[in-house]
C-alpha cells in the first residue's frame, strides 16, 4: 500500500456517536433491503432452521474517500470497455485460439468451450447477447515517477454474475441519509457533503438492461403463445438474495415484467426446450404448473464456478439453456471472454489485440485511455513474456510485487506475493498446471482508514477500496464470427450503468463481499 494522500479521515466519534450511527445503519438497512442472509458463523442453523433471517449487509460506517478524477475516468471509459468485450465475444476464431491454449490445463474452460461447440454444431437460434459487465479498479500511482498523478488500474473485468448492483445503490443511499440527519460529525475542511456523494443509478440502469433484452426478444415463439418472463439462474443457497431482489422487484414494479428464480441444480426439472425449430425455453413454475412461461432472458447469477458443476447433469443443464432461444446474460462465449487469460492477452506489454478489437469502434484516444488502465500481466508459459513471468514468480524478493491468478471466477483463488514461489513449487514440474495461471503486477492504492460493520461487529483501521463500474451492452452476434466474414455483428445498446465500491481491511487479500472478506461502500469524492 502506498502512503496516504488523503486528508485525515474519517472523523473521530465518541462512543455515544457510534452507537447512534450504528442504530441508524441497522434500522435503515433492514427497512431498505441493504441486507444479506446471515452466515452460520453468525446465526447458527439451529436458530435459523428455515433460513428466513436477514441481517445488515457488511457496510462501512463512513463513505470512503476516492479521487474524483479517477471516479469520473472509470465511468467515462466503461462504454468503450463494453464495446471491447462484446467484440471479443463475437470473435469465435480468436476465442478458439485462446481456449486451445487452456484446454490441457483448465478442464472447466475446456468444458465450457465444448458446450459452445455442441450448440454451434446444431446451430444457434438466438442472435442476440446481453452483457451486464463490471470493470473493477484500484487507485494507483507510478512509484518510479514522483510527479505522476493518481490513476485507475484494472483489477479484473467481470462478464458473469456481476453482482452488487442492487446493494450498491442502497449503500449510496444509506450514506447520503446518514449525512442528511447529521449522523456524521463535521470535518475541516468539510469532506462529506452532497456534492461529494454521487447518486448511484445501478438498480435502474441494470434493470433497464434486462428490460431492453426482454423487449428485443420479441413476441412468444410458441403456439399457442405463452406469457413471457425473465429467469434468474441462482445458487441453491444464496446469501446475497437481497441484491438480486432489488433488480427483480424493479422489473416487476417499474416495467411490469414477471421474473422468477431458478436454482442452477433445478434447471432440468422445471424447464423444457420446445421441439420446434425456434427452440423456445419454457419454464413451468412449481407453484403454478398450469401456467407455463416462455423465457425471454436468462440472467445468470450462478454457473460461474467449477464447484457448481459437480455432475454430468450440471453440464447437461448448461447446454440445455445455451441451445435455447432465450437471450443469455451471459452467453457461453461471453462467459469465456471474462477469463483471466483474455485480460492477460490484452494487457501484456506491446499486445496488439486492444487496437485490433477497437480501432474501428471507438476513437484512438479512448483506446489509449483503456490501455492506461492496464498493469503488466504475463502468461506463465514458455513464451518470452512467460519466461519473464516465471523469473519474477520464482524469485521471492520480486514476487512480493505480484499476484498469481487462475482462470476461474470468484474470490479465494488468488496467490499473493511471497506465497507465489512456494505455490508454484507445490504444482511440481508439470508446466501445464503453471499455464493455468497469469501473473499480474500488484496495484498499490493509497492508505485509507474506515470502520466496517459485519455480522454485528465493528472493526476500524486501514482499508483498501476497489471501484467497480457496471456496464450494459446488447449486441447482435453476426453470421458466424469467423474472420473474414462481412457480418461481424453489431452493438445495439450500450451504456454505463452505475458503480460499486468494495472496501476490505488492509490485511485481507481478497475483496469479495459475499466471500466474507470485505464490505459494500460508497465513494466520498475528493480532489487530489
Residue pairs with C-beta under 8 A, 6 or more apart in sequence:
1 444
1 445
1 446
1 447
1 462
1 464
1 506
2 141
2 143
2 444
2 445
2 446
2 447
3 446
3 447
4 446
4 447
4 448
5 150
5 446
5 528
6 65
6 446
6 447
6 448
6 526
6 528
7 65
7 187
7 189
7 191
7 526
9 62
9 65
9 187
9 191
9 448
9 449
10 61
10 62
10 449
10 450
10 451
11 62
11 184
11 185
11 186
11 187
12 185
13 21
13 185
17 185
18 61
18 458
20 183
21 61
21 178
21 183
21 184
22 61
22 453
22 458
24 177
24 178
24 181
24 183
25 56
25 59
25 61
25 174
25 178
25 453
26 56
28 34
28 174
28 177
28 178
29 35
29 56
29 57
29 59
29 170
29 174
30 54
30 56
32 170
32 173
32 174
33 166
33 170
33 242
33 245
33 246
34 56
34 57
34 59
34 167
34 170
34 171
34 174
34 242
34 520
35 54
35 55
35 56
35 57
35 242
36 54
36 55
36 56
36 57
36 58
36 239
36 240
36 241
36 242
36 514
37 51
37 53
37 54
37 55
37 237
37 238
37 239
37 240
37 241
38 48
38 53
38 54
38 55
38 239
38 455
39 239
39 455
39 516
41 455
42 55
42 455
42 456
43 53
43 55
51 237
54 242
55 455
55 456
56 453
57 167
57 171
57 242
57 513
57 519
57 520
58 452
58 453
58 454
58 455
58 513
58 516
58 518
58 519
58 520
59 171
59 174
59 452
59 453
59 519
59 520
59 521
60 171
60 450
60 451
60 452
60 453
60 463
60 503
60 519
60 520
60 521
60 522
61 450
61 451
61 452
61 453
61 458
62 175
62 184
62 192
62 450
62 451
62 524
63 175
63 192
63 196
63 197
63 521
63 522
63 523
63 524
64 448
64 450
64 463
64 465
64 501
64 503
64 521
64 522
64 523
64 524
65 191
65 448
65 523
65 524
65 526
66 139
66 465
66 467
66 501
66 523
66 524
66 525
66 526
67 139
67 150
67 525
67 526
67 527
67 528
68 525
68 526
68 527
68 528
69 149
69 150
69 527
69 528
70 137
70 139
70 150
70 151
70 152
70 467
71 198
71 467
71 499
71 523
71 525
73 151
73 152
73 369
74 135
74 137
74 152
74 467
74 469
74 499
75 469
75 496
75 499
76 369
76 496
77 366
77 369
77 370
77 373
78 133
78 135
78 469
78 470
78 471
78 496
78 497
79 471
79 494
79 495
79 496
80 358
80 362
80 366
80 367
80 369
80 370
81 133
81 135
81 157
81 370
81 471
82 131
82 133
82 471
82 472
82 473
82 491
82 494
82 495
83 358
83 361
83 362
83 473
83 491
83 494
84 346
84 354
84 357
84 358
84 370
85 131
85 133
85 157
85 159
85 334
85 337
85 338
85 473
86 129
86 131
86 473
86 475
86 491
86 494
87 357
87 358
87 361
88 94
88 95
88 337
88 342
88 357
89 95
89 129
89 131
89 159
89 330
89 331
89 333
89 334
89 336
89 337
89 475
89 477
90 333
90 475
90 477
90 478
90 481
90 488
90 489
91 357
91 481
91 483
92 116
92 120
92 333
92 480
92 481
92 482
93 481
93 482
93 483
94 353
94 483
95 333
95 336
95 337
96 113
98 336
98 339
98 341
98 342
98 345
99 109
99 110
99 113
99 336
101 341
101 381
101 435
102 109
102 110
102 339
102 341
102 407
102 435
102 436
103 109
103 110
103 113
104 432
104 435
105 432
105 433
105 434
105 435
105 436
106 406
106 407
106 408
106 436
107 306
108 306
108 309
108 407
108 408
109 336
109 339
109 407
111 309
111 315
112 318
112 332
112 335
112 336
113 332
113 336
115 315
115 318
115 319
115 322
115 332
116 322
116 332
116 333
116 336
118 319
118 323
119 319
119 322
119 323
119 332
122 323
124 477
125 277
125 278
125 279
125 323
125 324
125 325
126 324
126 325
126 326
126 327
126 328
127 476
127 477
127 478
128 213
128 216
128 217
128 327
128 474
128 475
128 476
128 477
128 492
129 327
129 328
129 329
129 330
129 331
129 333
129 334
129 474
129 475
129 477
130 209
130 210
130 212
130 213
130 297
130 327
130 328
130 329
130 330
130 472
130 473
130 474
131 159
131 329
131 330
131 334
131 471
131 472
131 473
131 474
131 475
132 162
132 165
132 206
132 209
132 210
132 299
132 329
132 330
132 470
132 471
132 472
132 497
133 157
133 158
133 159
133 162
133 470
133 471
133 472
133 473
134 157
134 158
134 162
134 468
134 469
134 470
134 471
134 500
135 154
135 157
135 158
135 468
135 469
135 471
136 154
136 155
136 156
136 157
136 158
136 466
136 467
136 468
137 152
137 153
137 154
137 155
137 373
137 466
137 467
137 468
137 469
138 152
138 153
138 155
138 443
138 445
138 464
138 465
138 466
138 467
139 150
139 151
139 152
139 153
139 445
139 446
139 465
139 467
140 150
140 151
140 152
140 153
140 375
140 443
140 444
140 445
141 148
141 149
141 150
141 151
141 444
141 446
142 148
143 444
149 528
150 446
150 528
151 372
151 373
152 373
152 467
153 373
153 374
153 375
153 443
154 343
154 347
154 373
154 374
154 375
155 443
155 466
155 511
156 340
156 343
157 338
157 343
158 338
158 409
158 468
159 330
159 334
159 335
159 337
159 338
160 300
160 303
160 304
160 330
160 334
160 335
160 338
160 409
161 300
161 301
161 302
161 303
161 304
161 409
162 468
162 470
163 240
163 243
163 301
163 514
164 240
164 243
164 468
164 500
164 502
164 513
164 520
165 202
165 203
165 206
165 243
165 246
165 247
165 470
165 497
165 498
165 500
166 202
166 203
166 206
166 242
166 243
166 244
166 245
166 246
166 247
167 240
167 242
167 243
167 246
167 520
168 200
168 202
168 468
168 498
168 499
168 500
168 501
168 520
168 522
169 200
169 201
169 202
169 203
169 204
169 246
169 498
170 246
171 520
171 521
171 522
172 197
172 198
172 199
172 200
172 522
173 200
174 522
175 192
175 197
175 522
175 524
176 194
176 197
176 199
178 184
179 192
179 193
179 194
179 197
184 192
191 524
191 526
192 524
195 525
196 524
196 525
196 526
197 522
197 523
197 524
197 525
198 499
198 523
198 525
200 498
200 499
200 522
201 497
201 498
202 470
202 497
202 498
202 499
202 500
203 246
203 247
203 250
203 498
204 250
204 254
205 470
205 472
205 495
205 496
205 497
205 498
206 247
206 470
206 472
206 497
206 498
207 247
207 250
207 251
207 254
207 255
208 472
209 472
209 474
209 493
209 495
209 497
210 230
210 247
210 251
210 257
210 297
210 299
210 329
211 251
211 255
211 257
212 472
212 474
212 493
213 296
213 297
213 327
213 329
213 474
214 228
214 230
214 255
214 257
214 296
214 297
216 327
216 474
216 492
217 228
217 296
217 297
217 326
217 327
219 225
220 226
220 227
220 228
220 280
220 294
221 274
221 276
221 278
221 280
221 294
221 325
222 274
222 278
222 280
222 282
222 294
223 276
225 294
226 280
226 282
226 292
226 293
226 294
227 258
227 291
227 292
227 293
227 294
228 257
228 258
228 293
228 294
228 295
228 296
229 257
229 258
229 259
229 260
229 283
229 293
229 294
229 295
229 296
230 248
230 251
230 257
230 258
230 259
230 260
230 295
230 296
230 297
230 299
231 259
231 260
231 262
231 271
231 281
231 283
231 295
231 297
231 298
231 299
231 326
232 244
232 248
232 259
232 260
232 261
232 262
232 299
232 301
233 262
233 263
233 264
233 267
233 298
233 299
233 300
233 301
233 302
233 303
233 321
234 241
234 244
234 261
234 262
234 263
234 264
234 301
234 302
235 263
235 264
235 301
235 302
235 308
236 263
236 264
236 265
238 244
238 301
239 514
240 514
244 261
244 301
248 259
248 261
251 257
251 259
252 258
252 259
258 293
260 283
260 285
260 293
262 270
262 271
262 283
263 302
264 302
264 303
264 308
264 314
264 317
265 314
265 317
267 317
267 320
267 321
268 313
268 316
268 317
268 320
270 283
270 284
270 285
270 286
271 281
271 282
271 283
271 284
271 295
271 320
271 321
272 281
272 282
272 284
273 279
273 280
273 281
273 282
273 320
273 323
273 324
274 280
274 281
274 282
278 325
279 323
279 324
279 325
280 294
280 295
280 324
280 325
280 326
281 294
281 295
281 298
281 321
281 324
281 325
281 326
282 292
282 293
282 294
282 295
283 292
283 293
283 294
283 295
284 292
284 293
285 291
285 293
295 324
295 326
296 326
296 327
297 326
297 327
297 328
297 329
298 321
298 324
298 326
298 327
298 328
298 329
299 329
300 328
300 329
300 330
300 335
302 308
303 309
303 318
304 335
304 408
304 409
304 410
305 408
305 409
305 410
306 408
308 314
309 315
309 318
318 332
321 328
322 328
322 331
322 332
328 334
330 338
331 477
336 342
338 409
339 407
340 405
340 406
340 407
340 437
340 438
341 379
341 407
341 438
343 377
343 438
344 377
344 378
344 379
344 438
344 440
345 351
345 353
346 353
346 354
346 374
347 374
347 375
347 376
347 377
348 376
348 377
348 378
348 379
348 385
349 376
349 385
354 367
354 370
354 371
355 367
358 366
358 367
358 370
359 367
361 491
375 440
375 441
375 442
375 443
376 440
376 441
377 438
377 439
377 440
377 441
378 385
378 386
378 388
378 389
378 392
378 438
378 439
378 440
379 385
379 386
379 389
379 435
379 438
379 439
380 386
380 389
380 390
380 393
380 404
380 434
380 435
380 437
380 438
380 439
381 431
381 434
381 435
382 431
389 438
389 439
390 434
391 398
392 398
392 399
392 402
392 439
393 399
393 402
393 404
393 420
393 421
393 424
393 439
394 420
394 421
394 424
395 421
396 418
396 421
399 417
399 418
399 420
399 421
400 417
400 418
401 417
401 441
401 442
402 417
402 420
402 439
402 440
402 441
402 442
403 414
403 415
403 416
403 417
403 420
403 439
403 440
403 442
404 414
404 415
404 416
404 420
404 423
404 424
404 437
404 438
404 439
404 440
405 413
405 414
405 415
405 437
405 438
405 439
405 440
406 413
406 414
406 436
406 437
407 436
407 437
407 438
410 512
410 515
411 510
411 511
411 512
411 515
411 517
412 510
412 512
412 515
414 509
414 510
415 423
416 442
416 509
417 442
420 439
424 434
427 433
427 434
445 464
445 465
447 462
447 506
448 462
448 463
448 464
448 465
449 460
449 461
449 462
449 463
450 460
450 463
450 503
450 521
451 458
451 459
451 460
452 458
452 459
452 460
452 463
452 503
452 505
452 518
452 519
453 519
454 516
454 519
459 505
461 505
461 506
462 505
462 506
463 503
463 504
463 505
463 506
464 503
464 504
464 505
464 506
464 508
464 511
465 501
465 502
465 503
465 521
465 523
466 501
466 502
466 503
466 504
466 511
466 518
467 499
467 500
467 501
467 523
468 499
468 500
468 501
468 502
469 496
469 498
469 499
469 500
470 496
470 497
470 498
470 499
470 500
471 494
471 495
471 496
471 497
472 493
472 494
472 495
472 497
473 491
473 493
473 494
474 491
474 492
474 493
474 494
475 489
475 490
475 491
475 492
476 489
476 490
476 492
477 489
478 485
478 487
478 488
478 489
478 490
479 485
479 487
479 489
480 487
481 488
481 489
499 523
500 520
501 520
501 521
501 522
501 523
502 511
502 512
502 513
502 518
502 519
502 520
502 521
503 518
503 519
503 520
503 521
504 510
504 511
504 517
504 518
504 519
505 517
505 518
508 517
508 518
509 517
510 517
510 518
511 517
511 518
512 518
513 519
513 520
